[in-house]
Amino acid sequence: MAESKIEFDFDQANALFGRLAVKMTDMTPVMDQIGEILTTSTKQRFQQGIAPDGTPWAPNSEATLARKRGSKPLIGRTRLLGRLITSEASPTGVSWGSNLIYAAVQQMGAAEGVFGQNANGDPLPWGNIPARPFIGMSDNDRAAIITTLEAFIVND
């Protein structure tokens, strides 16, 4: 009968597990990289006019088109919303988005008057605003994050 012998260096494996455990206690470096991936892809979606799932944003209404320059949704005169996407990494995660006051309304939409009225008695917002999601992960984002995490685990 043939005999096989397998040898395994547990000291080397334990050393690798130890290094991995140290990395896992503070993942800020890899979370910074993931934040950059998500920030970059979100800004690119503004150029494409699409949601994270690839669907086009709802077009601007005639009233909005009459008030602003250009026809791209979410691209206003200052272009701030698409430019001021930032991320913040921590040892255990990353968040990204915009802190502009109107960002949530653009992401989720809002019904006319849902925020009450302005000083002149006009509804806020002045019309129905459709949701135009810009924060979220695409399939490409997910793949890039997996690649980044794999590199983080393997490399020193």
TIDREN-603279 format. One line per 10 residues: number of its first residue (from 0); their letters; for each residue z, y, x of N, C-alpha, C. Coordinates in nm, 3 decimals. Last residue first. Layout:
BEGIN
NUM> A> Z,Y,X,Z,Y,X,Z,Y,X  ... $
This chain:
BEGIN
155> DNVIFAELTT> 0.244,4.298,0.175,0.365,4.369,0.217,0.336,4.513,0.239  0.088,4.130,-0.102,0.088,4.211,0.019,0.224,4.272,0.049  0.144,3.995,-0.345,0.096,3.921,-0.227,0.113,4.000,-0.098  0.228,4.184,-0.529,0.308,4.064,-0.507,0.271,3.997,-0.375  0.021,4.373,-0.519,0.160,4.413,-0.490,0.245,4.293,-0.456  -0.197,4.223,-0.607,-0.196,4.275,-0.470,-0.054,4.316,-0.428  -0.116,4.181,-0.872,-0.136,4.067,-0.782,-0.132,4.112,-0.637  -0.113,4.447,-0.967,0.012,4.370,-0.960,-0.001,4.250,-0.866  -0.389,4.504,-0.950,-0.292,4.584,-0.875,-0.160,4.510,-0.860  -0.495,4.317,-1.131,-0.536,4.315,-0.989,-0.436,4.389,-0.902 $
145> IIAARDNDSM> -0.369,4.409,-1.365,-0.343,4.273,-1.315,-0.379,4.263,-1.168  -0.489,4.663,-1.383,-0.343,4.651,-1.367,-0.307,4.513,-1.313  -0.756,4.597,-1.424,-0.719,4.672,-1.303,-0.569,4.663,-1.277  -0.734,4.471,-1.676,-0.782,4.396,-1.560,-0.742,4.466,-1.429  -0.648,4.689,-1.833,-0.565,4.569,-1.820,-0.605,4.488,-1.696  -0.870,4.861,-1.811,-0.737,4.902,-1.762,-0.650,4.780,-1.737  -1.064,4.707,-1.941,-1.080,4.737,-1.798,-0.948,4.782,-1.736  -0.963,4.716,-2.200,-0.970,4.586,-2.131,-0.986,4.607,-1.980  -0.748,5.007,-2.215,-0.873,4.936,-2.240,-0.866,4.799,-2.172  -0.456,5.139,-2.356,-0.517,5.063,-2.247,-0.644,4.993,-2.294 $
135> GIFPRAPING> -0.382,5.483,-2.439,-0.386,5.340,-2.467,-0.456,5.270,-2.352  -0.470,5.791,-2.567,-0.371,5.717,-2.489,-0.374,5.572,-2.534  -0.647,5.871,-2.756,-0.691,5.882,-2.618,-0.593,5.812,-2.524  -0.748,5.858,-3.090,-0.663,5.801,-2.985,-0.725,5.818,-2.846  -0.764,6.062,-3.316,-0.859,6.041,-3.207,-0.778,5.989,-3.088  -0.728,6.094,-3.661,-0.673,6.039,-3.537,-0.788,6.019,-3.438  -0.839,6.403,-3.811,-0.843,6.258,-3.796,-0.780,6.214,-3.664  -0.679,6.646,-3.984,-0.722,6.613,-3.848,-0.722,6.461,-3.835  -0.736,6.867,-4.247,-0.706,6.729,-4.208,-0.762,6.702,-4.069  -0.633,7.208,-4.170,-0.721,7.106,-4.230,-0.676,6.968,-4.188 $
125> WPLPDGNANQ> -0.436,7.355,-4.053,-0.516,7.422,-4.156,-0.616,7.328,-4.223  -0.131,7.161,-4.020,-0.255,7.221,-3.973,-0.337,7.274,-4.089  -0.026,7.426,-4.212,-0.029,7.376,-4.074,-0.031,7.224,-4.075  -0.163,7.668,-4.441,-0.110,7.535,-4.409,-0.124,7.503,-4.260  -0.051,8.009,-4.455,-0.159,7.913,-4.438,-0.100,7.778,-4.398  0.138,8.205,-4.462,0.134,8.112,-4.575,0.020,8.011,-4.567  0.168,8.353,-4.238,0.076,8.406,-4.340,0.066,8.317,-4.463  0.326,8.195,-4.077,0.384,8.319,-4.132,0.297,8.381,-4.241  0.227,7.860,-4.181,0.252,7.963,-4.081,0.306,8.088,-4.150  0.386,7.572,-4.332,0.296,7.688,-4.334,0.328,7.782,-4.220 $
115> GFVGEAAGMQ> 0.401,7.218,-4.278,0.442,7.339,-4.350,0.337,7.448,-4.345  0.286,7.002,-4.163,0.388,7.072,-4.086,0.432,7.203,-4.152  0.090,6.920,-4.340,0.203,6.829,-4.318,0.316,6.896,-4.240  -0.142,7.069,-4.389,-0.015,7.118,-4.440,0.107,7.031,-4.411  -0.358,6.795,-4.370,-0.347,6.940,-4.391,-0.210,6.974,-4.451  -0.235,6.527,-4.168,-0.290,6.578,-4.294,-0.268,6.729,-4.304  -0.333,6.414,-3.846,-0.235,6.482,-3.932,-0.306,6.532,-4.057  -0.350,6.197,-3.553,-0.404,6.265,-3.670,-0.293,6.329,-3.752  -0.270,6.082,-3.314,-0.240,6.011,-3.439,-0.301,6.073,-3.564  -0.374,6.249,-3.109,-0.366,6.103,-3.092,-0.356,6.032,-3.227 $
105> QVAAYILNSG> -0.342,6.506,-3.211,-0.477,6.459,-3.176,-0.479,6.307,-3.164  -0.067,6.511,-3.240,-0.152,6.529,-3.358,-0.292,6.478,-3.328  0.014,6.484,-2.974,0.046,6.378,-3.070,-0.040,6.388,-3.195  -0.077,6.731,-2.860,-0.130,6.601,-2.816,-0.105,6.490,-2.918  0.026,6.980,-2.907,-0.068,6.927,-3.006,-0.122,6.789,-2.971  0.186,7.040,-2.689,0.246,7.035,-2.822,0.155,6.970,-2.926  0.150,6.839,-2.400,0.105,6.951,-2.481,0.150,6.932,-2.625  0.210,6.632,-2.238,0.324,6.697,-2.303,0.281,6.821,-2.381  0.038,6.323,-2.233,0.033,6.469,-2.226,0.157,6.524,-2.294  0.066,6.028,-2.031,0.025,6.099,-2.151,0.019,6.248,-2.126 $
95> WSVGTPSAES> 0.263,5.746,-1.935,0.158,5.844,-1.910,0.119,5.908,-2.042  0.508,5.561,-1.755,0.462,5.623,-1.879,0.354,5.723,-1.842  0.617,5.253,-1.618,0.539,5.377,-1.603,0.506,5.429,-1.742  0.894,5.066,-1.474,0.783,5.092,-1.566,0.711,5.221,-1.533  1.106,5.032,-1.298,1.075,4.922,-1.391,0.956,4.949,-1.483  1.141,5.256,-1.136,1.151,5.123,-1.074,1.106,5.008,-1.166  0.876,5.468,-1.264,1.017,5.439,-1.239,1.023,5.301,-1.173  0.632,5.731,-1.290,0.672,5.595,-1.256,0.822,5.586,-1.236  0.435,5.910,-1.499,0.567,5.912,-1.434,0.612,5.768,-1.415  0.129,6.096,-1.526,0.208,5.973,-1.536,0.340,5.992,-1.462 $
85> TILRGLLRTR> -0.079,6.312,-1.731,0.002,6.280,-1.614,0.075,6.147,-1.635  -0.331,6.519,-1.825,-0.279,6.384,-1.846,-0.204,6.348,-1.717  -0.470,6.769,-1.850,-0.326,6.759,-1.825,-0.267,6.625,-1.868  -0.737,6.749,-1.924,-0.704,6.772,-1.783,-0.557,6.746,-1.752  -0.751,6.719,-2.198,-0.812,6.618,-2.112,-0.777,6.632,-1.965  -0.616,6.954,-2.276,-0.568,6.823,-2.317,-0.625,6.713,-2.228  -0.762,7.178,-2.171,-0.631,7.138,-2.117,-0.592,6.995,-2.152  -0.993,7.313,-2.231,-1.006,7.175,-2.181,-0.873,7.119,-2.128  -1.013,7.560,-2.352,-0.941,7.550,-2.224,-0.956,7.414,-2.156  -1.167,7.499,-2.583,-1.208,7.605,-2.492,-1.142,7.591,-2.355 $
75> GILPKSGRKR> -1.156,7.138,-2.616,-1.143,7.276,-2.661,-1.186,7.374,-2.553  -1.227,6.842,-2.699,-1.264,6.927,-2.586,-1.265,7.070,-2.636  -1.186,6.689,-2.922,-1.076,6.701,-2.827,-1.109,6.784,-2.704  -1.536,6.626,-2.970,-1.397,6.622,-3.018,-1.299,6.624,-2.901  -1.795,6.843,-2.872,-1.718,6.722,-2.840,-1.577,6.730,-2.899  -1.938,7.075,-2.909,-1.923,6.987,-3.024,-1.840,6.863,-2.996  -1.889,7.423,-2.819,-1.914,7.282,-2.791,-1.884,7.194,-2.910  -1.637,7.645,-2.915,-1.756,7.626,-2.833,-1.770,7.476,-2.805  -1.517,7.678,-3.254,-1.505,7.650,-3.111,-1.640,7.634,-3.044  -1.554,7.724,-3.524,-1.446,7.796,-3.455,-1.446,7.778,-3.304 $
65> ALTAESNPAW> -1.749,7.556,-3.619,-1.770,7.700,-3.634,-1.669,7.781,-3.553  -1.632,7.310,-3.578,-1.749,7.346,-3.499,-1.775,7.496,-3.504  -1.438,7.317,-3.777,-1.398,7.318,-3.637,-1.514,7.361,-3.548  -1.601,7.306,-4.004,-1.510,7.420,-3.985,-1.466,7.430,-3.839  -1.726,7.060,-3.973,-1.808,7.182,-3.969,-1.720,7.304,-3.943  -1.522,6.851,-3.758,-1.567,6.899,-3.888,-1.653,7.024,-3.869  -1.616,6.635,-3.488,-1.550,6.755,-3.539,-1.607,6.791,-3.676  -1.615,6.273,-3.527,-1.675,6.402,-3.490,-1.593,6.518,-3.546  -1.380,6.041,-3.397,-1.439,6.105,-3.515,-1.499,6.239,-3.474  -1.468,5.872,-3.094,-1.380,5.957,-3.173,-1.454,6.013,-3.292 $
55> PTGDPAIGQQ> -1.599,5.537,-3.073,-1.614,5.683,-3.060,-1.511,5.757,-3.144  -1.419,5.266,-2.925,-1.480,5.327,-3.043,-1.491,5.477,-3.024  -1.281,5.163,-2.707,-1.425,5.187,-2.694,-1.492,5.249,-2.815  -1.011,5.150,-2.712,-1.082,5.028,-2.752,-1.234,5.045,-2.749  -0.937,5.412,-2.644,-0.917,5.304,-2.548,-0.990,5.175,-2.584  -1.210,5.614,-2.777,-1.073,5.564,-2.780,-1.059,5.453,-2.675  -1.433,5.862,-2.634,-1.401,5.732,-2.693,-1.253,5.702,-2.687  -1.573,6.059,-2.488,-1.542,6.079,-2.629,-1.509,5.949,-2.702  -1.626,6.067,-2.220,-1.706,5.976,-2.301,-1.684,5.996,-2.451  -1.439,6.246,-2.126,-1.580,6.271,-2.097,-1.671,6.187,-2.186 $
45> FRQKTSTTLI> -1.210,6.119,-2.211,-1.241,6.252,-2.265,-1.388,6.286,-2.240  -1.208,5.893,-2.055,-1.238,5.878,-2.199,-1.268,6.012,-2.263  -1.124,5.993,-1.811,-1.264,5.952,-1.826,-1.303,5.938,-1.974  -0.852,6.023,-1.862,-0.934,6.143,-1.840,-1.083,6.110,-1.854  -0.786,5.751,-1.878,-0.768,5.837,-1.994,-0.852,5.963,-1.980  -0.837,5.665,-1.617,-0.920,5.612,-1.727,-0.905,5.696,-1.853  -0.639,5.815,-1.477,-0.782,5.830,-1.448,-0.868,5.782,-1.564  -0.402,5.715,-1.590,-0.433,5.857,-1.597,-0.583,5.880,-1.577  -0.416,5.443,-1.519,-0.415,5.483,-1.661,-0.449,5.630,-1.679  -0.413,5.458,-1.237,-0.520,5.386,-1.307,-0.530,5.437,-1.451 $
35> EGIQDMVPTM> -0.169,5.592,-1.198,-0.295,5.655,-1.155,-0.415,5.589,-1.224  0.009,5.399,-1.293,0.001,5.530,-1.358,-0.128,5.602,-1.323  -0.032,5.204,-1.099,-0.072,5.177,-1.237,-0.083,5.307,-1.315  0.082,5.337,-0.879,-0.060,5.298,-0.877,-0.112,5.272,-1.018  0.346,5.362,-0.967,0.268,5.482,-0.935,0.119,5.450,-0.938  0.411,5.092,-0.977,0.405,5.166,-1.103,0.331,5.299,-1.084  0.421,5.034,-0.708,0.312,4.975,-0.787,0.300,5.045,-0.923  0.650,5.194,-0.636,0.519,5.209,-0.571,0.404,5.153,-0.654  0.860,5.101,-0.818,0.804,5.236,-0.826,0.669,5.249,-0.757  1.001,4.870,-0.837,0.856,4.859,-0.846,0.788,4.996,-0.856 $
25> DTMKVALRGF> 1.267,4.740,-0.719,1.214,4.876,-0.728,1.062,4.870,-0.722  1.305,4.471,-0.745,1.417,4.558,-0.781,1.374,4.705,-0.789  1.081,4.342,-0.650,1.098,4.349,-0.796,1.215,4.438,-0.836  1.113,4.342,-0.374,1.007,4.422,-0.435,1.032,4.444,-0.584  1.321,4.155,-0.356,1.344,4.293,-0.313,1.239,4.385,-0.376  1.188,3.925,-0.446,1.303,3.976,-0.521,1.333,4.121,-0.484  0.999,3.891,-0.242,0.954,3.922,-0.378,1.069,3.980,-0.461  1.168,3.826,-0.031,1.087,3.948,-0.024,1.039,3.990,-0.162  1.270,3.580,-0.134,1.359,3.691,-0.103,1.285,3.823,-0.097  1.040,3.427,-0.144,1.108,3.460,-0.269,1.203,3.577,-0.249 $
15> LANAQDFDFE> 0.994,3.410,0.135,0.896,3.476,0.047,0.960,3.516,-0.086  1.222,3.266,0.212,1.199,3.400,0.268,1.100,3.478,0.180  1.177,3.029,0.073,1.293,3.112,0.038,1.278,3.254,0.092  0.951,2.939,0.212,0.942,2.971,0.069,1.058,3.060,0.026  1.064,2.894,0.466,0.957,2.991,0.450,0.944,3.034,0.303  1.252,2.697,0.398,1.297,2.822,0.460,1.190,2.931,0.442  1.100,2.484,0.308,1.177,2.561,0.210,1.228,2.692,0.268  0.816,2.352,0.379,0.911,2.436,0.453,0.984,2.526,0.353  0.741,2.023,0.310,0.744,2.160,0.258,0.853,2.236,0.330  0.529,1.747,0.336,0.639,1.825,0.393,0.628,1.967,0.339 $
5> IKSEAM> 0.452,1.435,0.214,0.435,1.579,0.195,0.556,1.649,0.251  0.287,1.141,0.275,0.407,1.216,0.307,0.374,1.364,0.292  0.191,0.829,0.141,0.166,0.972,0.163,0.297,1.041,0.192  0.064,0.505,0.203,0.180,0.591,0.191,0.139,0.735,0.221  -0.085,0.222,0.051,-0.096,0.346,0.127,0.025,0.434,0.102  0.000,-0.117,0.084,0.000,0.000,0.000,0.000,0.124,0.089 $
